[in-house]
């Protein structure tokens, strides 16, 4: 059996960047942006603190890459769902399933977004807001086709409310004193979200 080839320098750098981003998400979620040093980040990723500068200009830039990156992923994922050519009901179900999967697999990033958004540079704040508005509008458009009697502000409010419901999972889902596993939480969250979106509002 042949051995896998050693990663190239470019691949190794990309891998280290990914490790740094994952480590930052975990540490920022645990301690908050201001409670984490470059040395902490480097140690968690297996490099020295100064070595972080080979990948990011500083701690704030790392936070920006983390939150801008996940916002790009959300928008791209939502667009991919709609590109599947499903009917509107199927598209909404898949958008809900996609967002639930995001919440269950990226709980640290959700905590960081909630707590440390104001620590982003102004440019990164604008970019995150723009990307997330684009993501919201995907939902608003699908809801508009399903429920044409609902005006746009109402549909936008419903989308944000459902995001709040789903994104609260990392903070509060408990079953018999233990954090609920994804296998239990996923269908429950999906059904709650769909019920909320289907319910009439005046």
N, C-alpha and C positions, 0 to 999 in steps of 0.2 A: 504494500500500500504506500503510495507516494505521500510525502509530507506536504502540508499546505505551504505555499511560498511565504517567505517573510514579508511583512507589510512594507510597502515603500515608505520613503520619508514623508511624502504627502499624506498617505493613509495613516501613518503613525501620528502625525500632527492632528489630523481630523479626529482620530480616536481619542487623543488626549483632550481635545477641545470638548468632545462629547462627555468625557468623564468629568471635566471641570464643570460643565453645565449641570450635570446630574448631581454632583457634589454640592454645588451652590444651591440648587433647589432644596436639597435636604437640609443643609445648614441654615439657610435663610428661613425656611419653614420652622425650624426648631428654635432659633435664637433671634430672628429678625435681622434685617440688613445691617443695622448698626451694631449688632452683637457679634458680627463675624469679621475676622481680619483676613487679609490676603494670606497670611501664614496658615490660618485655619483652612482656607480653601485649598492651598497648595498641599498641605498635609493630607487632606481628605482625598485628593486626587493623586497622591504619590509623588509630588514634586515639591521643590522648595517654593517659598512664597514669591521670591523675585521671578521664578520661572513662569509664573502666571502671566507676566507681561509679554511673554512670547506669543500669547494667544489673545490677550485682551489688554486694553490700555489702562485698565484699573478695575476696581470692584464695581463701580457704577456701570461701566461698559459691560461687565459680565452680567449684571442684573438686566441691563437693556437687551442683551443678546438672548437671555432666557425668556423674558416676557414678550419681546417682539417675535421671537421664534415660535413660541407656542400660539401666538395670535395668528401668525402666518399659517401654521398647521391647521388651526380651526377653520380658517377661511378656505384653505385648499381642500380640507376634508368635506366641508359643507358643499362646496362646488362639485366635488367628485360624486357625492350622493345624488345631486340633481342631474348630473351628467349620465346617470344610469338609465334615464328615460322612463322612470316609474310614473304611474298615475299620481295625482296630487296626494291622495291618502297614503299611498305607499311611500312617497317621498317624505311626508311628515313623519311617518313611523321610523324611517331610516335616519332622518335627522335626529330624532329623539334618541334612537339607539346609539348613534355616533356620539352624541353629547354625553350620554350616560357612560359610555365606554371611556371617554376622555376624563370624566370626573373620577371614575374608579381607578384609572391607571395613572393619573397625574395629580393626586391630592396635594402634594407638596407645592406644585406650581400654583394651584388655586389659593393656598394659604399665602404664598408670597404675593400674588396679585392683590389679594384683599388687604394685606397689611403694608406692603412696601411699594405700592404704585407711586406714591409721592416722592420716593427716593430716586426715581428715574430722572434722567435729564429731560428737559422740556421737549427736545426733539423726539426722544423715544416715547414720551407720553403721547405726543401727537400721533406718532405712527401706530402705537397700540390702539388708541381710540379709533383711528381711521380703519384699521383692520377689523376691529371688533364691531364697528358700525356696519361694515360690509357683511360680516357674518350674520348679524341680527337681521339685516334686510333680506337675506336668503329666506329666513323663516317667515318674515312679514309677507313676502311675495307668495309663498306657498299657502299661508293662512288666508291671504286675500282671494286666492282662487277657490279655496275650499269654503270660505265663509264670506262671500262678497258683500253681505249686509253689514259687516263689521268695518268701521273706518280704520284708517292707517294708524292713528295714535293708539287705538285700543289694541290692535294686533301687535304693535310694538311693545306695549305694556305687558301683554300676555307672554310674549317671547321672553322678555326680561324676567318676569315672575317665574317662568318655568326654569330659566337658567339658575335663578336663586334657589329654587327647590332642589334641582339636581346638584348644584355646586355645594350645597350645604352638607352633602354626604360625608366628606372627609372630616367634618367637625363633629357630627352628631349621631351618625348611625350606630346604634348599640342594640345588640340582641342578647338577652340574658346576661348582661354585664360584660359582653365581649363585642369588639368591633365586628360588624357584620361582614361576612365574606362577600366577594363580588358575585358569586353564583347566587346568593340569596338576594342581594340588593338590586342586581341588574333588572330582573323582571318587575320587581316592585316599583322601582323608580320609573321605568318605562311606562307602566300602566298609570301611575299617578300623574305623570307629565301629560300623557295623552288624554286622560280624563279632564285635566285642568284646561287643556287647549280646546277640547270639544264642548265644554260647558258653556252655556249662554252667559253673556255679560251685558249689563245695561248701564 
